[in-house]
Amino acid sequence: MKRLAGLSTLALTISVTSGCGWLWGEDGYFRDRGSDYLSARQVAPMQVPVEGDIRPLDPLLPIPRQVADSTVSGEYEVPRPQRLQVAAEVSDFSVQSSESARWLVALRSPAQVWAATRQFFVEAGFSIGEERPQTGEFSTAWQRGDQLDPALARNLGLQDGEAKVRVRIEPGVQPSTSEIFVLSVLRPVDSSADVAWPQTSTNKELDRVLLDELQAKLSSGAEQGGTVSLLAERDFDAPSRVTLSNDGSGNPVLQLDTDFDRAWSSVGRALQAGDVRVDDLDRSLGVYYVNLAEGARDPQEKPGFFSRLFGGAADKDDIEARAERYQVRLTRAGDKILVTLDKSVDTVAPADVARRVLSLIKDNLG
């Protein structure tokens, strides 16, 4: 061990006193060999005696001629890598299809795509004949090809007929998504007969063109930062009829003439608009857990670092001390939704508190 330490010390002393050229220079032992292959030359294949019997030999690492060029000299500089092409972002709107149907999937809530979808058909030249925002449906009047946008009319092929379109927007399988279905019917221009809506598409090519054009329009609007007005969302989700009354026991109850999906979203929006704090929710039970002593909080707002470090525990204690916790419960009753305010699953809220909260929801529904 002492001998090894001595040799190391001697080598270090020699290298310091005489320089490191013999170790690290161009002629040194530890020189850079990264460009040696540039001066490599291909030699003649191995010669084997005539009487020899061996299998053919192929070079394992042949030197490319364009690299081992006699005109190349000096160190080789590695070229910069080519810039990678950035893949296009996946659109929030895509057309899906099965053996019997074709539809447009939007990564937006039905309330958000309602106004944009309706606007597309209006700008294309269609007249809205009937619309039911509460059920997510609208249909156009009969339109001739010369009444529509020329480019769209050519794609639809309506030279000798007229068309009527029905659009249905449904909640998607995933939360905050929508599925848009388009169904069209045709008739001759000189006919005045009304044509019933078929169960499935009978004009697959026309429906395909409409969905493709709608997808392009929605994608373009999203890229340009298009927004959806809150008024349009409220109009879409707003129940067609809202009634505040009392049940058989005299407890206030809010009755909504709509389906559960739209009632759930519209009540949640009404609570936010009415400045009611929602601490938790359970959609499967149809319950919003509210705290009437606190104002509505922004779901994007998070406490800062110092607030969590110094004031978090005190804030929680203060909130808990003054909390007024209730449950806004949605219950299906045939084709209607009943909204009540409960203290717990077994206890109803005081009548005056329930009427105040349900009136607030009613005023903010639409």
Secondary structure, DSSP 8 states (H G I E B T S, - for coil): -HHHHHHHHHHHHHHHHH-SHHHHSTTSTT---TTGGGG----------TT--------SS---TTTS-TT--S-----------------SEEEEE-SS-EEEEESS-HHHHHHHHHHHHHHTT--EEEEEGGGTEEEE--EEGGGS-HHHHHHHT-TTEEEEEEEEEEE-SSTT-EEEEEEEEEEETT--------SS-S-HHHHHHHHHHHHHHHHHHHHTT----HHHHHHHHS-S-EEEEE-TTS-EEEEE-S-HHHHHHHHHHHHHHTT-EEEEEETTTTEEEEETTS----TT----HHIIIIIHHHHHHHHHHT--EEEEEEEEETTEEEEEEESSSS-B--HHHHHHHHHHHHHT--
